[in-house]
Every structure is written in structure tokens, then in C-alpha cells.
């Protein structure tokens, strides 16, 4: 077996997901046409490393080997072979060099995905926030740096990205446990409520698990409140509109998860939610 085959494996591990599969806009038309290719390069790289961590046929060791190889390509320490996964890291490397965006916005994601690959346990709310610091917050910081915005925007951006990540965990909690044997619900919180991760597979939310969800959503409400300040920090008009739209979508998805049962079916944004986000974007135009 060649060294490349040993590291990258014989096939790609793509989930087939794209930007259109996400809850929230990725490089939407609101962003500058000039910057959109860079945003897509970042998204493609993030999609690849997420797919590696979520691959059901790779061992934890093989996942980490591939993630390490992606980091090597990103830093120019390994040549990219002619495959979509390796090439995504090479393209992002070129983009980061061209735009002068810090490499940490890409490499920090790997910290979280290595934890996913190992099967990390999240015992407390603070453990979950620490995971989001690396799995989600770098995305917002990347966009802020790409647009040349003031670092003062990092705080509300981190709050928004963490909120979105936790909302996604709540949407997919049953699927994550069933398919990946992964649970982001803090174990101490479940224990205090008198429930356990296995109750996520019940097909409906028990009163005990609803208490866990509501406690997490209380934390998300606080994050959303902090995130509401983000548009005011953004000078670029188009980027400010996108931030306002996403902040509104985060508020509305939080409300849906309060009212609906994520174990009975995936709680998703509706057309009315998108309409309200569009109104929020227009208000941010000024």
C-alpha cells in the first residue's frame, strides 16, 4: 500500500451534502461577489473534515490520520493528491494566503473534529461551549477577518455561532446518537433531570428530556441576546444584512425547538421564518 493510500484511503468519504443542505446561508448572494469564492473554499474544506469525522466506516485512528493530513496540506507540509478532500485543503491554503485571513480559522476546526473522531463526552454546559469554541466559532471569525471587520465583532459572532451549533445538536440529537454513537447533551444535565442519552432514541421527548432541552435552550436564548449586537459591529452593508438574517433565524429556530419535539421529527425552519429573516436583513440595510 502506498503512503498516500495509507493516509487518505482508497475512496473519498463525502456525505454528498452541500451548502444548500445547511440551515443557514453559506456564501449567499448577500455577500460580495468578490468574496464568495473564498467563502465557498472555506465551506468546502469544513464540509470535508466534518465528513471525515462523521464517516461510519473509518476507525477513530484513520479519521485522525486523515484530519492530520488535511492540516499538513493546509500548512503546505504535504502535497495535495488529486482528490477532492486533499484539494479542498490546498484551495483553502491559497485563499488564506491571498486574503491574509489567519490559518487558525481553519485549523481550530480540526481540534473539534478530532474530539468527534475520538468520541468525546460532554459532561457540562461549559464542556459544550468549549467544543463550540472550536467547531463553530472559527466560522464567524473567518468571515469577520475576510471582510476586514473590527475584532470587536468577535464576541457577538462567537455567541451566534455557538447558538447555531447547539441548535443543530438539538435538531439532530437522536440521529447523532443512533448513527454515530455521539451525544452532545451534557451528561450531568441529563442525570440531574433523571434521564439518559438512551432516552433520545424513544421517538418522543419525555418530560425529563424536555427539561434538559429547555435548560439548553435557556442558554441559547442568552447567546442569542449577545448575538443580537453583531449587525451593529459590521461595517460592510451586505455582510451586515446576512448577519441580521442569521441572527433572526437563530431566534426563530430556538422558538421552534421550544414548541416542537426534535425526537418525533426534525424541527426545521419554515418559509415564514425565512420571510422574517429577509425583513431583518432589509432593516439592516441602512
C-alpha positions as CSV (number, residue, x, y, z in Angstrom):
1,X,0.0,0.0,0.0
2,X,1.4,3.4,-1.0
3,X,1.9,6.1,1.6
4,X,-0.9,8.2,0.0
5,X,-3.3,5.3,0.1
6,X,-2.5,4.5,3.7
7,X,-3.2,8.1,4.7
8,X,-6.1,9.1,2.5
9,X,-7.7,5.7,2.0
10,X,-8.9,4.3,-1.3
11,X,-12.1,6.4,-1.6
12,X,-13.4,9.8,-0.5
13,X,-15.8,9.9,2.4
14,X,-18.0,12.7,1.2
15,X,-21.5,12.8,2.7
16,X,-22.8,14.4,-0.5
17,X,-24.0,17.4,1.5
18,X,-23.6,20.9,0.1
19,X,-24.3,24.5,1.1
20,X,-27.9,24.1,0.2
21,X,-28.3,21.4,2.9
22,X,-27.4,23.7,5.7
23,X,-30.0,25.5,7.9
24,X,-28.3,28.9,7.4
25,X,-27.0,30.7,4.4
26,X,-23.5,29.8,3.3
27,X,-21.8,32.4,1.0
28,X,-25.2,33.7,-0.1
29,X,-26.0,36.3,-2.7
30,X,-25.9,38.9,0.1
31,X,-22.1,38.6,0.4
32,X,-19.8,40.4,-2.0
33,X,-19.4,38.5,-5.3
34,X,-15.6,39.0,-5.0
35,X,-15.5,37.2,-1.6
36,X,-17.9,34.4,-2.4
37,X,-15.3,32.1,-3.9
38,X,-13.2,32.4,-0.7
39,X,-16.3,31.6,1.4
40,X,-17.0,28.5,-0.7
41,X,-13.4,27.4,-0.4
42,X,-13.7,27.6,3.4
43,X,-17.0,25.8,3.4
44,X,-15.8,23.0,1.1
45,X,-12.8,22.4,3.4
46,X,-15.1,22.5,6.5
47,X,-17.5,20.1,4.9
48,X,-14.7,17.6,4.1
49,X,-13.3,17.5,7.6
50,X,-16.8,17.2,9.1
51,X,-17.5,14.3,6.7
52,X,-14.2,12.6,7.8
53,X,-15.1,12.9,11.5
54,X,-18.7,11.6,10.8
55,X,-17.7,8.7,8.5
56,X,-19.2,5.5,9.8
57,X,-16.7,3.2,8.0
58,X,-13.4,4.7,9.3
59,X,-11.8,3.9,12.6
60,X,-11.1,6.7,15.0
61,X,-7.4,6.3,14.2
62,X,-8.0,6.5,10.5
63,X,-10.1,9.6,10.9
64,X,-7.4,11.4,12.9
65,X,-4.8,10.3,10.3
66,X,-6.8,12.0,7.6
67,X,-7.5,15.1,9.6
68,X,-3.8,15.4,10.3
69,X,-3.1,15.0,6.6
70,X,-5.6,17.8,5.9
71,X,-3.8,20.1,8.3
72,X,-0.4,19.2,6.7
73,X,-1.8,20.2,3.2
74,X,-3.2,23.4,4.7
75,X,0.2,24.3,6.0
76,X,2.0,23.3,2.8
77,X,3.8,20.5,4.6
78,X,2.3,17.8,2.4
79,X,1.4,17.9,-1.3
80,X,-2.2,17.5,-2.2
81,X,-3.1,14.5,-4.2
82,X,-5.7,14.6,-7.0
83,X,-8.7,14.1,-4.7
84,X,-11.5,16.3,-3.6
85,X,-10.7,16.1,0.1
86,X,-7.0,16.9,-0.2
87,X,-7.6,19.5,-2.9
88,X,-10.1,21.4,-0.7
89,X,-7.3,22.0,1.9
90,X,-4.9,23.1,-0.9
91,X,-7.5,25.6,-2.3
92,X,-8.2,27.0,1.2
93,X,-4.5,27.4,1.8
94,X,-4.2,29.5,-1.4
95,X,-7.3,31.5,-0.3
96,X,-6.0,32.2,3.2
97,X,-2.7,33.4,1.8
98,X,-4.3,35.6,-0.7
99,X,-6.8,37.2,1.8
100,X,-4.4,37.2,4.8
101,X,-7.1,35.5,7.0
102,X,-5.5,33.7,10.0
103,X,-4.9,30.0,9.4
104,X,-6.4,29.4,12.9
105,X,-9.8,29.9,11.5
106,X,-9.3,26.7,9.6
107,X,-7.0,24.7,11.9
108,X,-9.2,25.3,15.0
109,X,-12.0,23.3,13.4
110,X,-9.7,20.3,13.4
111,X,-9.5,20.4,17.2
112,X,-13.2,19.8,17.5
113,X,-13.4,17.2,14.7
114,X,-10.6,15.2,16.4
115,X,-12.7,15.2,19.5
116,X,-15.6,13.9,17.5
117,X,-13.4,11.2,16.0
118,X,-12.4,10.0,19.4
119,X,-15.9,10.0,20.8
120,X,-15.6,12.8,23.4
121,X,-18.1,13.0,26.3
122,X,-19.6,16.4,27.2
123,X,-20.5,16.4,30.8
124,X,-21.4,20.1,31.4
125,X,-22.6,23.2,29.6
126,X,-19.1,24.5,29.8
127,X,-17.8,21.4,28.1
128,X,-20.3,22.0,25.3
129,X,-19.2,25.7,25.0
130,X,-15.6,24.6,24.8
131,X,-16.5,22.3,21.9
132,X,-18.3,25.1,20.1
133,X,-15.3,27.3,20.5
134,X,-13.5,25.1,18.0
135,X,-16.4,23.5,16.0
136,X,-18.4,26.7,15.3
137,X,-16.8,30.0,16.4
138,X,-14.0,29.9,13.9
139,X,-16.5,30.1,11.0
140,X,-17.8,33.5,12.2
141,X,-14.2,34.7,12.9
142,X,-13.2,33.7,9.4
143,X,-16.0,35.8,7.8
144,X,-15.2,38.8,10.0
145,X,-11.5,38.6,9.1
146,X,-12.3,38.0,5.4
147,X,-14.4,41.2,5.4
148,X,-11.7,43.2,7.3
149,X,-14.2,44.0,10.1
150,X,-13.3,45.2,13.6
151,X,-12.3,42.3,16.0
152,X,-14.8,43.8,18.4
153,X,-17.3,41.8,16.4
154,X,-15.8,38.5,17.6
155,X,-17.7,38.4,20.9
156,X,-21.3,38.5,19.4
157,X,-20.1,36.4,16.5
158,X,-18.9,33.7,18.8
159,X,-22.3,33.8,20.6
160,X,-24.2,33.4,17.4
161,X,-22.0,30.6,16.1
162,X,-22.2,28.7,19.4
163,X,-26.0,29.2,19.4
164,X,-26.3,27.8,15.9
165,X,-24.1,24.8,16.8
166,X,-26.2,23.9,19.9
167,X,-29.4,24.3,17.9
168,X,-28.1,21.9,15.3
169,X,-27.2,19.4,18.1
170,X,-30.7,19.6,19.4
171,X,-32.2,19.1,15.9
172,X,-30.0,16.0,15.3
173,X,-29.6,14.6,18.8
174,X,-31.4,11.3,18.0
175,X,-29.7,10.8,14.7
176,X,-26.2,11.6,16.1
177,X,-26.7,9.0,18.8
178,X,-28.2,6.3,16.6
179,X,-25.8,6.8,13.6
180,X,-22.6,8.0,15.2
181,X,-23.0,6.9,18.8
182,X,-22.4,10.5,19.7
183,X,-24.2,12.7,22.2
184,X,-23.8,16.4,22.8
185,X,-26.4,16.6,25.5
186,X,-24.4,17.3,28.8
187,X,-24.4,14.1,30.8
188,X,-24.6,15.8,34.2
189,X,-27.6,17.8,33.0
190,X,-29.4,14.6,31.9
191,X,-28.5,12.9,35.2
192,X,-29.9,15.9,37.2
193,X,-33.1,15.7,35.2
194,X,-33.5,12.0,35.7
195,X,-32.9,10.9,32.1
196,X,-30.1,9.5,30.0
197,X,-28.8,9.5,26.4
198,X,-30.7,6.4,25.5
199,X,-34.0,8.2,26.0
200,X,-33.1,10.2,22.9
201,X,-34.0,7.2,20.9
202,X,-37.5,6.9,22.3
203,X,-39.2,8.6,19.3
204,X,-40.8,11.3,21.5
205,X,-39.5,13.6,24.2
206,X,-40.1,12.6,27.8
207,X,-40.8,15.3,30.4
208,X,-37.3,14.7,31.9
209,X,-35.6,15.1,28.5
210,X,-37.8,18.2,27.8
211,X,-36.3,19.7,30.9
212,X,-32.8,19.1,29.5
213,X,-33.8,20.6,26.2
214,X,-35.3,23.7,27.8
215,X,-32.3,24.2,30.0
216,X,-30.1,24.2,26.9
217,X,-32.5,26.5,25.1
218,X,-32.3,28.9,28.1
219,X,-28.5,29.0,27.4
220,X,-29.2,29.5,23.7
221,X,-31.5,32.4,24.5
222,X,-28.7,34.1,26.4
223,X,-26.4,33.5,23.5
224,X,-28.9,34.9,21.0
225,X,-29.2,38.0,23.1
226,X,-25.5,38.6,22.9
227,X,-25.6,37.8,19.2
228,X,-28.2,40.5,18.5
229,X,-25.4,43.1,18.8
230,X,-23.5,41.6,15.9
231,X,-25.0,43.6,13.0
232,X,-24.2,46.8,14.7
233,X,-20.5,45.9,14.7
234,X,-20.4,45.2,10.9
235,X,-19.5,48.0,8.5
236,X,-19.9,46.1,5.2
237,X,-23.5,46.6,4.3
238,X,-24.1,43.2,2.5
239,X,-22.4,41.3,5.3
240,X,-24.4,43.2,7.9
241,X,-27.6,42.1,6.2
242,X,-26.5,38.5,6.2
243,X,-25.6,38.7,9.9
244,X,-29.0,40.2,10.7
245,X,-30.8,37.5,8.8
246,X,-28.9,34.7,10.5
247,X,-29.5,36.2,14.0
248,X,-33.2,36.3,13.2
249,X,-33.1,32.7,12.0
250,X,-31.4,31.6,15.2
251,X,-34.1,33.3,17.3
252,X,-36.8,31.6,15.3
253,X,-35.3,28.1,15.4
254,X,-34.9,28.4,19.1
255,X,-38.6,29.2,19.4
256,X,-39.5,26.2,17.2
257,X,-37.4,23.9,19.4
258,X,-39.3,25.2,22.4
259,X,-42.6,24.3,20.9
260,X,-41.8,21.2,18.8
261,X,-40.4,17.7,19.5
262,X,-37.0,17.1,17.9
263,X,-37.3,13.4,18.8
264,X,-40.6,12.9,16.9
265,X,-39.2,14.5,13.7
266,X,-36.6,17.1,12.6
267,X,-37.5,20.6,13.7
268,X,-36.7,22.8,10.8
269,X,-37.1,26.4,9.7
270,X,-40.3,27.3,7.7
271,X,-41.0,29.7,4.9
272,X,-42.4,32.2,7.4
273,X,-39.1,32.1,9.3
274,X,-37.2,32.9,6.1
275,X,-39.5,35.8,5.4
276,X,-38.9,37.3,8.9
277,X,-35.1,36.8,8.3
278,X,-35.5,38.7,5.0
279,X,-37.2,41.6,6.8
280,X,-34.4,41.7,9.4
281,X,-31.9,41.9,6.6
282,X,-33.7,44.8,4.9
283,X,-33.8,46.6,8.2
284,X,-30.0,46.2,8.5
285,X,-29.6,47.8,5.1
286,X,-29.4,51.3,6.5
